[in-house]
Amino acid sequence: MPLNTLPASTTAKQVVQELIDNGAVIVKDVIGTDIVDRLNAEVKPYIDKTPLGHDNFLGKTTKRTGALAARSAQCRELIVNDLALAAAEQFLQPYTSRIILHLTQTIQIGPGGPAQAIHRDRYAWGKYLPREIEPQLNTIWALTDFTAENGATQCVPGSHKWPWNQQPEPEQICQAEMTKGSVFFYTGSVLHSGGANNSQQTRTGLNLTYCLGWLRQEENQYLSCPPSIAKDFDPQLQDLLGYTQGEYALGYYSDPFNQQEGREILPPERVLGRSAPRAELEVDLL
């Protein structure tokens, strides 16, 4: 089964249909190279200081750099990209009333890096979620060209429908070859991995992923992007980071230092200086 590529003019509905059918899809040239260049400039100082992976899965020639909502203004723009966010909401909202940001990370594979082991990202939660629930939608934005030679992401289209123990034959593995500024969408259930970098250049992608609002995030956004930073963001981004309640009684807090009469149960928006979207979230849930 081939890995399909759609034009930048595609709709979120078309992306979601590809995800349902094949588990993955490329959308070509979604953002301009000027945006990519600005993003690369913003994250380069952090990538330069990032150590290489300590094992074969993380990649001993690979750097993984996070906390990008806090570190990069251009990354914050991509987190709320219209196409990516609409696709994530449409794909995940059969299972939740709200989605949240699961992970922000650049993945830079250096020359000589071998291919990563094929895996499914949903295993971040073990194998406890029912098969019929899709917990996440992932994107990898190409910050350099992705080629077969430099380690373009490997993917097995259709494998999101396979038995968990089924392994792919070599001819079933495709690579997400795409130009700088394109984006690769893939589900948490599809088999994939970083490719082998047999070139002399680094290959850099920006991994932004979204998950169901009632699940724990892979990257702890409250530590990677604490209230002292998140308070200045747009409310839409604050909500995606998790500074809102995932459901009616999910995610409230009580202030241990400043108890206010009649306000014991507080919505997380309060820590950022915002009001809750619904008044009932500010009352005691008993």
FITISE-278964 format. One line per 3 residues: number of its first residue (from 0); for each residue x, y negated, z of C-alpha. Coordinates in nm, 4 decimals. Each point is the difference from the previous one (the first is absolute). Example, Ala and Ser with C-alpha at 12.3 -4.5 7.8 and 13.67 -1.06 7.14 Angstrom:
0> 1.2300/0.4500/0.7800 ~ 0.1370/-0.3440/-0.0660 .
***
This chain:
0> 0.0000/0.0000/0.0000 ~ 0.1567/-0.3351/-0.1009 ~ 0.0324/-0.3071/0.2211 .
3> -0.2166/-0.2670/-0.1593 ~ 0.0883/-0.3686/-0.0440 ~ -0.2621/-0.2754/-0.0079 .
6> 0.0369/-0.3640/-0.1146 ~ 0.0138/-0.2931/0.2418 ~ -0.3559/-0.0892/-0.1010 .
9> -0.1372/0.3199/0.1533 ~ -0.2646/-0.0122/0.2718 ~ 0.0055/0.1440/0.3496 .
12> -0.2802/0.2366/-0.1042 ~ 0.2214/0.1436/-0.2757 ~ 0.2907/0.0410/0.2423 .
15> -0.2219/0.1821/0.2493 ~ -0.1301/0.2350/-0.2692 ~ 0.3590/0.0919/-0.0928 .
18> 0.0733/0.0656/0.3664 ~ -0.3037/0.2247/0.0309 ~ 0.0866/0.1892/-0.3182 .
21> 0.3809/0.0130/0.0120 ~ 0.1112/-0.1257/0.3421 ~ 0.2269/-0.2680/-0.1488 .
24> 0.0264/-0.2650/-0.2719 ~ 0.2348/-0.2770/-0.1179 ~ -0.1270/-0.3502/-0.0748 .
27> 0.2454/-0.1806/-0.2236 ~ 0.1406/-0.3523/0.0518 ~ -0.2457/-0.1140/0.2688 .
30> 0.2276/-0.2781/0.1267 ~ 0.2562/-0.2147/-0.1792 ~ 0.3747/0.0427/0.0324 .
33> 0.0197/-0.3434/0.1660 ~ -0.2084/0.1320/0.2905 ~ 0.2152/0.3122/0.0210 .
36> 0.3163/-0.2094/0.0004 ~ -0.1288/-0.2138/0.2884 ~ -0.0947/0.3108/0.1953 .
39> 0.3398/0.1579/-0.0620 ~ 0.1695/-0.3167/0.1250 ~ -0.2110/-0.0015/0.3172 .
42> 0.0643/0.3636/0.0929 ~ 0.3644/0.0307/-0.1104 ~ 0.1525/-0.1254/0.3294 .
45> -0.1979/0.2631/0.1911 ~ 0.0776/0.2806/-0.2455 ~ 0.3698/-0.0861/0.0157 .
48> -0.0038/0.0575/0.3775 ~ -0.2056/0.3206/-0.0159 ~ 0.1924/0.3252/0.0627 .
51> -0.0247/0.2958/-0.2340 ~ -0.2308/0.2888/0.0867 ~ 0.1301/0.2514/0.2529 .
54> -0.1388/0.3156/-0.1617 ~ -0.0823/0.1455/-0.3398 ~ -0.3695/-0.0889/0.0181 .
57> 0.0614/-0.3686/0.0720 ~ 0.2877/0.0063/-0.2478 ~ 0.3655/-0.0432/0.0903 .
60> 0.0399/-0.2521/-0.2845 ~ -0.3381/-0.1630/0.0657 ~ -0.0873/-0.3110/0.2018 .
63> -0.3503/-0.0447/0.1435 ~ -0.0758/-0.3494/0.1271 ~ -0.3230/-0.0909/0.1788 .
66> -0.1754/-0.2818/0.1929 ~ -0.0605/-0.1661/-0.3350 ~ -0.3256/-0.1703/0.0944 .
69> 0.2062/-0.1983/0.2493 ~ 0.3090/-0.0421/-0.2167 ~ -0.1226/-0.0820/-0.3497 .
72> -0.2572/-0.2560/-0.1136 ~ -0.0105/0.1571/-0.3459 ~ -0.0629/0.3420/0.1508 .
75> -0.2947/-0.1450/0.1897 ~ -0.1432/-0.1135/-0.3333 ~ 0.0303/0.3532/-0.1415 .
78> -0.1653/0.1567/0.3051 ~ -0.3171/-0.1889/-0.0936 ~ 0.0436/0.0360/-0.3775 .
81> -0.3500/0.0047/-0.1506 ~ 0.0375/0.3227/-0.1974 ~ 0.1817/0.1963/0.2712 .
84> -0.2320/-0.1079/0.2783 ~ -0.3188/0.0594/-0.1998 ~ 0.1214/0.3452/-0.1037 .
87> 0.0902/0.0875/0.3599 ~ -0.3358/-0.1162/0.1319 ~ -0.1991/0.1853/-0.2665 .
90> 0.2039/0.3170/0.0386 ~ 0.0004/0.0146/0.3808 ~ -0.3282/-0.1533/0.1096 .
93> -0.2051/0.3171/-0.0410 ~ 0.1780/0.1001/0.3222 ~ 0.0236/-0.3319/0.1893 .
96> -0.1573/-0.3429/0.0303 ~ 0.3415/-0.1689/0.0041 ~ 0.3453/0.0720/-0.1413 .
99> 0.3305/-0.1055/0.1563 ~ 0.3600/-0.0305/-0.1078 ~ 0.1807/0.3279/0.0624 .
102> 0.3574/-0.0753/-0.1055 ~ 0.2256/-0.2679/-0.1507 ~ 0.3389/0.1182/-0.1186 .
105> 0.2538/-0.0518/-0.2735 ~ 0.1589/0.3230/-0.1179 ~ 0.3362/-0.0472/-0.1697 .
108> 0.1600/0.3151/-0.1421 ~ 0.3725/-0.0333/-0.0631 ~ 0.2047/0.1638/-0.2752 .
111> 0.0551/0.3713/0.0480 ~ -0.3047/0.0533/0.2190 ~ -0.1661/0.3399/-0.0530 .
114> -0.3743/0.0448/-0.0415 ~ -0.1987/0.0004/0.3210 ~ -0.2014/0.3056/0.1012 .
117> -0.3503/0.0027/-0.1479 ~ -0.2589/-0.0836/0.2683 ~ -0.3399/-0.1534/0.0796 .
120> -0.0108/-0.3276/0.1946 ~ -0.3169/0.0964/0.1882 ~ 0.2151/0.2310/0.2115 .
123> 0.0905/-0.3107/0.2031 ~ -0.3096/0.1066/0.1990 ~ 0.0930/0.3684/-0.0088 .
126> -0.2610/0.2291/-0.1512 ~ -0.2764/-0.0938/0.2405 ~ -0.2190/-0.2039/-0.2332 .
129> -0.2631/0.1931/-0.1974 ~ 0.1037/0.0581/-0.3581 ~ -0.2994/-0.1901/-0.1380 .
132> 0.1057/-0.3235/0.1751 ~ 0.2580/-0.2000/-0.1942 ~ 0.1834/-0.2061/0.2649 .
135> 0.2125/-0.2379/-0.2077 ~ 0.0753/-0.1704/-0.3294 ~ 0.3590/-0.0824/-0.0883 .
138> 0.1681/-0.2424/-0.2355 ~ 0.3602/-0.0276/-0.1124 ~ 0.0794/-0.3282/-0.1729 .
141> 0.2994/0.0182/-0.2351 ~ 0.2537/-0.2616/0.1115 ~ 0.2379/0.1383/-0.2627 .
144> -0.0787/0.2038/-0.3078 ~ -0.0874/0.3586/0.0949 ~ 0.1586/0.2531/-0.2372 .
147> 0.0524/0.3749/-0.0018 ~ 0.3722/-0.0652/0.0364 ~ -0.0103/-0.2389/0.2970 .
150> -0.2435/0.1915/0.2209 ~ -0.3534/-0.0935/-0.1024 ~ -0.2499/0.1506/0.2430 .
153> -0.0872/0.3624/-0.0755 ~ -0.3660/0.0997/0.0012 ~ -0.2118/0.3073/-0.0689 .
156> -0.3280/-0.1265/-0.1505 ~ -0.2980/0.2057/0.1076 ~ 0.1751/0.1505/0.3021 .
159> -0.2326/-0.1853/0.2378 ~ -0.2527/0.2738/-0.0892 ~ 0.2389/0.2907/0.0555 .
162> 0.0171/0.2316/0.3033 ~ 0.2375/-0.1466/0.2581 ~ 0.2555/0.2766/-0.0475 .
165> 0.0170/-0.0144/-0.3811 ~ 0.3328/-0.1236/-0.1350 ~ 0.0514/-0.1533/-0.3469 .
168> 0.1902/0.1494/-0.2884 ~ 0.2751/-0.2285/-0.1368 ~ -0.2006/-0.0771/-0.3136 .
171> -0.2909/-0.1287/0.2131 ~ 0.2091/-0.2766/0.1569 ~ -0.0256/-0.3417/-0.1693 .
174> 0.1853/-0.3204/0.0770 ~ -0.1541/-0.3444/0.0470 ~ 0.2112/-0.1754/-0.2614 .
177> -0.1054/-0.3644/-0.0096 ~ 0.1289/-0.3487/-0.0574 ~ 0.0873/-0.2495/0.2713 .
180> -0.3255/-0.1589/0.1219 ~ -0.2125/0.3115/-0.0570 ~ -0.1680/0.1951/0.2798 .
183> -0.0423/0.3718/0.0652 ~ -0.3195/0.0994/0.1854 ~ -0.0171/0.3424/0.1661 .
186> -0.2114/0.1694/0.2643 ~ 0.1122/0.1413/0.3310 ~ -0.0779/0.3505/-0.1247 .
189> 0.1938/0.0086/-0.3266 ~ 0.3438/0.1640/-0.0060 ~ 0.2809/-0.2467/-0.0688 .
192> 0.3547/-0.0969/0.0978 ~ 0.2824/-0.2385/-0.0737 ~ 0.1874/0.0968/-0.3155 .
195> 0.3714/0.0690/-0.0443 ~ 0.2051/-0.3080/-0.0835 ~ 0.2491/0.1088/-0.2656 .
198> 0.0770/-0.3566/-0.1073 ~ 0.2530/-0.2550/0.1211 ~ -0.2659/-0.2440/0.1251 .
201> -0.2298/-0.0084/0.3013 ~ -0.3720/0.0589/-0.0483 ~ -0.2225/-0.2102/0.2242 .
204> -0.3728/0.0330/0.0628 ~ -0.2386/-0.1673/0.2420 ~ -0.2215/0.2542/0.1760 .
207> -0.3236/-0.1587/0.1281 ~ -0.2586/0.2451/0.1240 ~ -0.3513/-0.0247/0.1450 .
210> -0.1905/0.2382/0.2244 ~ -0.3339/0.0541/0.1741 ~ -0.0648/-0.2602/0.2686 .
213> -0.0449/0.2599/0.2734 ~ 0.3388/0.1673/-0.0481 ~ 0.3331/-0.0863/0.1583 .
216> 0.2339/-0.1744/-0.2447 ~ 0.3336/0.1522/-0.1000 ~ 0.1700/-0.3358/0.0515 .
219> -0.1090/-0.1532/0.3309 ~ -0.1100/-0.3391/-0.1297 ~ -0.0522/-0.1476/0.3475 .
222> 0.3739/0.0442/0.0657 ~ 0.1263/-0.0598/-0.3556 ~ -0.2184/-0.3109/-0.0295 .
225> -0.0875/-0.1162/0.3542 ~ -0.2605/-0.2643/0.0820 ~ 0.2634/-0.2742/0.0219 .
228> 0.0550/0.0458/-0.3758 ~ -0.3411/0.1247/-0.1142 ~ -0.1824/-0.2990/0.1554 .
231> 0.1047/-0.2174/-0.2962 ~ -0.1288/0.2394/-0.2685 ~ -0.3217/-0.0107/-0.1978 .
234> -0.2848/0.1815/0.1837 ~ -0.0267/0.2558/-0.2811 ~ 0.3607/0.1057/0.0556 .
237> -0.0406/-0.0081/0.3789 ~ -0.2914/0.2403/-0.0314 ~ 0.1996/0.2335/-0.2239 .
240> 0.2817/0.0072/0.2536 ~ -0.2552/0.1246/0.2540 ~ -0.0780/-0.3169/0.1945 .
243> -0.3706/0.0746/-0.0146 ~ -0.2178/0.2861/0.1199 ~ -0.0058/0.3056/-0.2231 .
246> -0.3519/0.0864/0.1126 ~ -0.2417/-0.1370/0.2608 ~ 0.1929/0.1350/0.3011 .
249> 0.3420/0.0614/-0.1573 ~ 0.2895/-0.2322/0.0726 ~ -0.1186/-0.2477/0.2652 .
252> 0.2270/-0.1032/0.2872 ~ -0.0001/-0.1516/0.3478 ~ 0.2496/-0.2732/0.0872 .
255> 0.2073/0.1326/0.2948 ~ 0.1393/-0.3450/0.0829 ~ -0.2914/-0.2381/-0.0474 .
258> -0.3330/0.1516/0.0994 ~ -0.2853/-0.2321/-0.0927 ~ -0.3321/0.0163/0.1801 .
261> -0.2545/0.1680/-0.2246 ~ 0.2600/0.0855/-0.2643 ~ 0.1595/0.3295/0.0994 .
264> -0.0381/0.1756/-0.3360 ~ 0.1620/-0.2058/-0.2762 ~ 0.0249/0.0408/-0.3772 .
267> 0.3582/0.0131/-0.1356 ~ -0.0598/-0.3164/-0.2036 ~ 0.0094/-0.1902/0.3304 .
270> 0.3754/0.0593/0.0425 ~ 0.0524/-0.1836/-0.3304 ~ -0.2225/-0.2915/0.0982 .
273> -0.2960/0.1166/-0.2103 ~ -0.3574/0.0832/0.0864 ~ -0.1418/0.3454/-0.0618 .
276> -0.2107/0.0312/-0.3161 ~ -0.2923/0.1355/0.2056 ~ -0.1017/-0.1352/0.3385 .
279> -0.0832/0.3448/0.1340 ~ 0.3675/0.0953/-0.0115 ~ 0.0664/-0.2420/0.2850 .
282> -0.2340/0.1646/0.2511 ~ 0.0717/0.2848/0.2365 ~ -0.0533/0.3266/-0.1867 .
285> -0.1556/0.1790/0.2968 .
***
